[in-house]
Amino acid sequence: MSRVKRSVHGRKKRRETLERAKGYRGQASKSYKRAKEALLKADSYAYRDRRNRKRDFRRLWIVRINAAARQEGMSYSQFMHGLKEAGIEVDRKVLADIAVRDPEMFRRFAERAREAVAA
């Protein structure tokens, strides 16, 4: 078995880890061991929060739609049910954007939803 010299790759690995940890507080940006631990945590938080971001945005859209629907005299659930009955397939992201930017268009959606529930 021939000998494998690892110093180049080992140094490269440590340098990349420390570069990724630049800006971290204290030893987390200077010591390889601490930087490695900090990056493990950071990566796990990043993975988790990429999923949580989707959850957070959906909650925000629902809050905005609910606020706009209540100005039209409906609850969020009544409004969404009316849209489904009317056959209007607009996702929450677009509805929330319309609620914020174009109240007149949202009013028309609310009227169509109200009519569909009444019918």
C-alpha positions in Angstrom: 0.0 0.0 0.0 1.5 3.3 -1.0 1.5 6.3 1.3 -1.0 9.1 0.8 0.1 12.7 1.7 -2.9 14.7 2.8 -1.5 18.0 3.9 -2.6 19.9 0.8 -6.2 18.7 1.0 -6.4 19.0 4.7 -5.2 22.6 4.6 -7.7 23.3 1.8 -10.6 21.8 3.8 -9.7 23.9 6.9 -9.2 27.1 4.8 -12.6 26.6 3.2 -14.3 26.0 6.5 -12.7 29.1 8.0 -13.7 31.2 5.0 -17.3 30.1 5.3 -17.2 31.0 9.0 -15.9 34.6 8.3 -17.9 37.1 10.3 -18.9 34.7 13.0 -18.3 35.9 16.6 -15.2 35.1 18.6 -13.4 31.8 18.1 -16.2 30.6 15.7 -14.4 32.5 13.0 -10.8 31.8 14.0 -10.5 28.3 15.5 -11.1 25.5 13.0 -12.9 23.3 15.6 -15.2 26.1 16.7 -15.8 27.1 13.1 -16.7 23.6 12.1 -19.2 23.4 15.0 -20.7 26.8 14.1 -21.1 25.8 10.5 -22.9 22.5 11.4 -25.4 24.6 13.4 -25.7 27.2 10.7 -26.3 24.7 8.0 -29.0 22.9 10.1 -30.7 26.2 10.8 -30.6 27.2 7.1 -32.1 23.8 6.1 -34.9 24.1 8.6 -35.6 27.7 7.9 -35.8 27.2 4.1 -38.9 25.1 4.9 -40.2 27.5 7.6 -40.0 30.4 5.1 -42.8 28.8 3.0 -44.9 28.4 6.1 -44.3 32.0 7.2 -45.2 33.5 3.8 -48.4 31.4 3.6 -49.4 32.8 7.1 -48.6 36.3 6.0 -50.8 35.9 2.8 -53.7 34.5 4.8 -53.5 37.4 7.3 -53.6 40.0 4.4 -56.4 38.2 2.6 -58.4 38.0 5.9 -57.9 41.7 6.6 -59.1 42.6 3.1 -62.0 40.2 3.2 -63.2 41.6 6.5 -63.3 45.1 5.0 -65.7 43.5 2.5 -67.8 42.1 5.3 -66.6 38.5 4.9 -64.4 36.2 6.9 -61.3 34.5 5.3 -63.0 31.1 5.2 -66.2 32.5 3.7 -64.2 34.3 1.1 -62.1 31.3 0.1 -65.1 29.0 0.0 -66.9 31.5 -2.2 -63.9 31.7 -4.6 -63.8 27.9 -4.8 -67.6 27.8 -5.5 -67.3 30.5 -8.2 -64.5 28.5 -9.9 -61.9 31.2 -9.4 -58.5 29.5 -9.0 -56.2 32.2 -7.8 -53.5 31.2 -5.2 -53.0 33.0 -1.9 -49.8 34.7 -3.0 -51.6 36.5 -5.8 -54.7 37.2 -3.8 -52.6 38.8 -1.0 -50.8 40.9 -3.6 -54.1 42.0 -5.1 -55.5 42.8 -1.7 -52.6 45.2 -1.0 -52.1 46.8 -4.4 -55.5 46.8 -6.1 -58.4 47.0 -3.6 -61.0 47.5 -6.4 -60.1 44.2 -8.0 -60.2 42.5 -4.6 -63.7 44.0 -4.1 -64.8 42.3 -7.4 -63.4 39.0 -6.2 -65.4 39.4 -2.9 -68.6 40.2 -4.8 -68.2 37.1 -7.0 -67.4 35.0 -3.9 -70.5 36.3 -2.1 -72.7 35.6 -5.1 -71.4 32.0 -5.4 -72.0 31.3 -1.7 -75.6 32.8 -2.0 -76.4 30.7 -5.1 
